[in-house]
Amino acid sequence: MMRILLDENVDRWLKSTFDPIHDVVTVREYGWSGKKNGELLSLAEIELLALL
C-alpha cells in the first residue's frame, strides 16, 4: 500500500483512478488548501509519522 497526497492543483477526479489498495487523499480533504510547499511537506510528514 502507498499513501498518496494530491496537491490542490491536481484535479480531484484523479483520486478515483488509483487502485483502491492505495490510500489517496487530497490537500483539500486535510484542510491544507493554500499552504506553500515547505509547510505542506512538513504537515504531511507529521501526519505520516502519526500513523506509524
C-alpha positions, -999 to 999 in steps of 0.1 A, spaced: 0 0 0 11 35 -7 -2 68 8 -6 95 -18 -13 131 -12 -27 150 -42 -19 187 -43 -47 212 -47 -36 220 -83 -44 184 -93 -79 175 -105 -97 156 -77 -111 131 -103 -76 117 -104 -81 102 -70 -106 78 -83 -82 64 -109 -58 49 -83 -61 13 -73 -82 10 -41 -53 -6 -23 -37 29 -21 -47 55 5 -52 86 -17 -62 119 -1 -63 155 -13 -48 186 3 -84 199 5 -96 169 25 -70 177 51 -79 214 51 -44 224 39 -55 244 9 -34 275 3 -3 261 21 31 267 5 52 236 -5 75 237 25 47 240 50 27 214 31 56 189 32 60 195 70 23 189 76 24 157 55 54 144 73 38 150 107 6 133 95 26 103 82 46 99 115 13 100 135 1 69 115 31 48 124 
